[in-house]
Amino acid sequence: MSEEKKQQLIEPFYTETEESVLSKLGSNREGLSDAEAAKRLAEYGENQLDEGKKKTLFSKFLDQFKDLMIIILLVAAVVSGIMGDHVEAIMIVVVVFLMAIFGVVQEAKAEQAIDALKDMSTPNANVLRNGNAKVIKSTEIVPGDIVLLEAGDVIPADIRLLEANSLKIEEAALTGESVPVEKNIEVLSDADTGIGDRLNMGYMNSNVTYGRGIGVVTGTGMNTEVGKIASMLAQADETNTPLKENLNQLGKWLTYAILAICVIMFVVGMMGGNKSWVDMLLTSVSLAVAAIPEGLPAIVTIVLALGTQIMAKRNALVRKLPAVETLGSTDIICSDKTGTLTVNQMTVEQLFTNNQVVAADQAMPADNMTLKVMNYCNDTKFSAEGTLIGDPTETALVKYGLNKGFDVREFVANEPRVAEVPFDSDRKLMSTIHQLADGRYLVTTKGAPDELLKRTISYDVNGEIKPMDDAERSLILTTNTTLAKQALRVLAMAYKFVDEVPTELESDVVENNLTFAGLVGMIDPERKEAAEAVRVAKEAGIRPIMITGDHRDTAEAIAARLGIITEGQHEAVITGAELNELSDEAFAKVVPNYSVYARVSPEHKVRIVKAWQAEGKVVAMTGDGVNDAPALKTADIGIGMGITGTEVSKGASDMVLADDNFSTIVVAVEEGRKVFSNIQKTIQYLLAANLGEVLTLFIATLLKWDTLLPVHLLWINVVTDTFPAIALGLEPAEKDVMKQKPRGRNSNFFSGGVLSSIIYQGILEAGITLGVYWSALKWPAHTALDAAQKAAAAADGLSMEQAIYNLQHGDALTMAYATLALIQLFHAFNVKSVHGSLFKVGAFRNKTFNYAVILSFVLLAATIVIPGFNDLFQVTHLDTYQWVIVLCASISIIPIVEIVKFFQRKALNK
């Protein structure tokens, strides 16, 4: 399509007259000819959304290897292979490839948002071609087509209305406003009018709920409002989650540390002069490989996957693994109002009848005239299944009647409708006439209170008809104002009895001399659990933000009822029009001032999310409509609704709430915080262990001691690092996890005292291990050889002194190996909480952890006590005395760390 044609289709047709619109679109009231339509179809293309470029399966697989930690692991695998550690090299490669495959599977549906938008297109449409009405496929609609609309239709493209007969269109998926919009054909003057206020337009995929209309197509496919959203989705950059940022940061930190270790180790070794440069190079690289926590990415993946399973059982379905942790770091939850915080269903909440305001849950007798009028003066239909079809306001009235035992079908069967005066936007009233058994007729009227009051001459109080006076009129208007301030949509009910059906069904004839019956206040109510969820979120330091297409007053009232703002906090509310007047820079300065956004468009939602992200906040966005999709994709974590949500919003989300329950988000936040905490514990455990190993070898090299062999490091990393580390990922949440403030975007895995803990605990592990090695040499358990040992020494040609030294050195090496491994197992108990006492968090409440520690101990002991294994690992049997030394030294890390934690808590409390 040419740029000129595209420009024509994005003009503000709502500001132009019918003649101007038809002229610019080259159309007329008779519609296009088949030939012209075919020509335009070739020129503009089919009325469907572009699929966009899709990544191949192979490219998605390659993307998994862009992570820095993965690259480091692959380098480590190559180095291990060169050095002859083929088992470790193979293990690393297998883990990396399994993680890549798992990542591709998890993200396979990440690009379905555009497809979902395309699938929402209507299959057929009623148009005028050659002056005749015909049904065509919606994909064949072209600009300039004349479309015929009736209640129940889905609008196939963006149209400028030419006729609107009591036409109401529900646009919640685009605007977020739950109440259908009453349409007209009046020309608008402001080109900046928001979508929700363009009353002479209809938009693709919105629903006609009432009346009839005719319109001319102004945009198709990607040139519709829905198409603009599709373009925004296609162009939106994937936001890096805090978890990815933290892992990348950790990867860089480890890279620098490992390179430094290699250089320092090589230089120190060469200065010692007891090894060749080749041996020192291999030793340095071996130490660097030992410093890499090979299992960390796999363990993080496992912990996240386990988190998704737990959350799925609690109705939070995670589509992308990092989303589990991201929600736990959320500072801001930007929530769509309609269908998320509210039920997306108009509901009767209060009535003013018999001169009293009554709640909707109070009993209501069937002969109450307010109840009768609201059901009689109503165009709601019943489907074969018994569901209500029609305008949401009218279905709410009928549903209220059904709840009170007033089945309108039974009553109307005896008192049928014989005439009506349809709703008209000018007079804001509607009337029906019903034949009664006594030969008279009942006229029922509902509409705007101020308009209806002008036509009343009396009012009904418990069946007693009293003349209307100024006092009563004032009471009614005051009550109407009170209800309206509560964001209730108020309708008035009135009636009269006549002897015959008027010959002229005109408003002036039918709608006069009425008896006022009552007022009905309706609202799309907040979800019962939403207010509690908001309270808990605030307690957890999370700020809830409401974003809606509804009017300012409605949004403010609902937000106050939910506790998002306080009553009368008007300054915390801003509209889309006011937001348009602010530049991005100006908005960034004032964004903390606002908690409620009313009458907003999709572009506004993205601006709001980005403004908070610019403040360094981690932003979650909930939503269910098409209009939410761009913001869902832009946010750090998008949360879609599983029941009421469109496929578009689900496709753009990182997580979907299966029960549409806002409180489920709070559950997910708790799980997310627990997941991060457990990953942090795992990192603390692994890096403290690896630091202990590195320092042990480094200091031993300085002292020219031969302590640990590569096979020892490999076995310790495989056994003691893997099983307890995975089990730490299953630790239950700490009691105060939802009382803490969010970590935010600037936090990382080393925040909250973790880095200092890693350093001092790694030093402690190395110190205890080297202390055991030194004491074993200083006070050896064997000072002489038995007969068998003497014979073996003689066979090997060793002197008795050399044989004794080898035996003592073997004992010291074995004790150091056992100590370093066991000290890590005991230290795993310490990291159950960074600062909390082990005895308060529950040392043994995680059964999986208990079994993991036992299994690791058995696998370690097997290398020492089982004949054959000790030769393979070049270790010796230890006697009871030596095991006691090893166990006492290893377990000492628990009381030492407990003492440090005690003083840390004292310092934090100050």
HELIX and SHEET records of a PDB file:
HELIX    1   1 GLU A    3  LEU A    9  1                                   7    
HELIX    2   2 PHE A   13  THR A   15  5                                   3    
HELIX    3   3 GLU A   18  LYS A   24  1                                   7    
HELIX    4   4 ASP A   34  TYR A   44  1                                  11    
HELIX    5   5 LEU A   57  ASP A   63  1                                   7    
HELIX    6   6 GLN A   64  LYS A   66  5                                   3    
HELIX    7   7 LEU A   68  ILE A   82  1                                  15    
HELIX    8   8 HIS A   86  GLN A  106  1                                  21    
HELIX    9   9 ALA A  113  ASP A  119  1                                   7    
HELIX   10  10 SER A  138  GLU A  140  5                                   3    
HELIX   11  11 ALA A  172  THR A  175  1                                   4    
HELIX   12  12 ILE A  195  ASP A  197  5                                   3    
HELIX   13  13 GLY A  221  ASN A  223  5                                   3    
HELIX   14  14 GLU A  225  GLN A  235  1                                  11    
HELIX   15  15 PRO A  242  GLY A  272  1                                  31    
HELIX   16  16 TRP A  277  ALA A  291  1                                  15    
HELIX   17  17 LEU A  296  LYS A  313  1                                  18    
HELIX   18  18 PRO A  322  GLY A  328  1                                   7    
HELIX   19  19 LYS A  337  LEU A  341  3                                   5    
HELIX   20  20 MET A  369  TYR A  376  1                                   8    
HELIX   21  21 PRO A  392  ASN A  403  1                                  12    
HELIX   22  22 VAL A  408  ASN A  414  1                                   7    
HELIX   23  23 PRO A  449  LEU A  453  1                                   5    
HELIX   24  24 ASP A  470  LYS A  485  1                                  16    
HELIX   25  25 SER A  507  VAL A  510  1                                   4    
HELIX   26  26 ALA A  530  GLU A  539  1                                  10    
HELIX   27  27 ARG A  552  LEU A  562  1                                  11    
HELIX   28  28 HIS A  570  ALA A  572  5                                   3    
HELIX   29  29 GLY A  576  ASN A  580  1                                   5    
HELIX   30  30 ASP A  584  VAL A  590  1                                   7    
HELIX   31  31 VAL A  591  ASN A  593  5                                   3    
HELIX   32  32 PRO A  602  ALA A  614  1                                  13    
HELIX   33  33 VAL A  626  ASP A  628  5                                   3    
HELIX   34  34 ALA A  629  THR A  634  1                                   6    
HELIX   35  35 GLU A  647  ALA A  652  1                                   6    
HELIX   36  36 PHE A  662  LEU A  702  1                                  41    
HELIX   37  37 PRO A  710  VAL A  719  1                                  10    
HELIX   38  38 THR A  722  LEU A  728  1                                   7    
HELIX   39  39 VAL A  754  LYS A  778  1                                  25    
HELIX   40  40 ALA A  787  ASP A  796  1                                  10    
HELIX   41  41 MET A  800  ASN A  830  1                                  31    
HELIX   42  42 LEU A  838  VAL A  841  1                                   4    
HELIX   43  43 LYS A  847  VAL A  865  1                                  19    
HELIX   44  44 PHE A  869  LEU A  872  1                                   4    
HELIX   45  45 THR A  880  ILE A  891  1                                  12    
HELIX   46  46 ILE A  893  ASN A  909  1                                  17    
SHEET    1   A 6 ASN A 132  LYS A 137  0                                        
SHEET    2   A 6 ASN A 124  ARG A 129 -1                                        
SHEET    3   A 6 ILE A 146  GLU A 150 -1                                        
SHEET    4   A 6 ASN A 207  GLY A 219 -1                                        
SHEET    5   A 6 ASP A 158  GLU A 170 -1                                        
SHEET    6   A 6 VAL A 181  GLU A 182 -1                                        
SHEET    1   B 6 ASN A 132  LYS A 137  0                                        
SHEET    2   B 6 ASN A 124  ARG A 129 -1                                        
SHEET    3   B 6 ILE A 146  GLU A 150 -1                                        
SHEET    4   B 6 ASN A 207  GLY A 219 -1                                        
SHEET    5   B 6 ASP A 158  GLU A 170 -1                                        
SHEET    6   B 6 MET A 201  GLY A 202 -1                                        
SHEET    1   C 8 ALA A 316  VAL A 318  0                                        
SHEET    2   C 8 MET A 655  LEU A 657 -1                                        
SHEET    3   C 8 ILE A 637  MET A 641  1                                        
SHEET    4   C 8 VAL A 619  GLY A 623  1                                        
SHEET    5   C 8 ILE A 332  ASP A 336  1                                        
SHEET    6   C 8 ARG A 543  ILE A 547  1                                        
SHEET    7   C 8 VAL A 596  ALA A 598  1                                        
SHEET    8   C 8 VAL A 573  THR A 575  1                                        
SHEET    1   D 5 GLN A 356  ALA A 359  0                                        
SHEET    2   D 5 THR A 347  THR A 353 -1                                        
SHEET    3   D 5 LEU A 514  ILE A 523 -1                                        
SHEET    4   D 5 THR A 456  VAL A 461  1                                        
SHEET    5   D 5 GLU A 464  PRO A 467 -1                                        
SHEET    1   E 7 GLN A 356  ALA A 359  0                                        
SHEET    2   E 7 THR A 347  THR A 353 -1                                        
SHEET    3   E 7 LEU A 514  ILE A 523 -1                                        
SHEET    4   E 7 ARG A 489  VAL A 498 -1                                        
SHEET    5   E 7 TYR A 441  GLY A 447 -1                                        
SHEET    6   E 7 LEU A 429  GLN A 435 -1                                        
SHEET    7   E 7 ARG A 417  ASP A 424 -1                                        
SHEET    1   F 2 LYS A 381  PHE A 382  0                                        
SHEET    2   F 2 LEU A 388  ILE A 389 -1                                        
END                                                                             
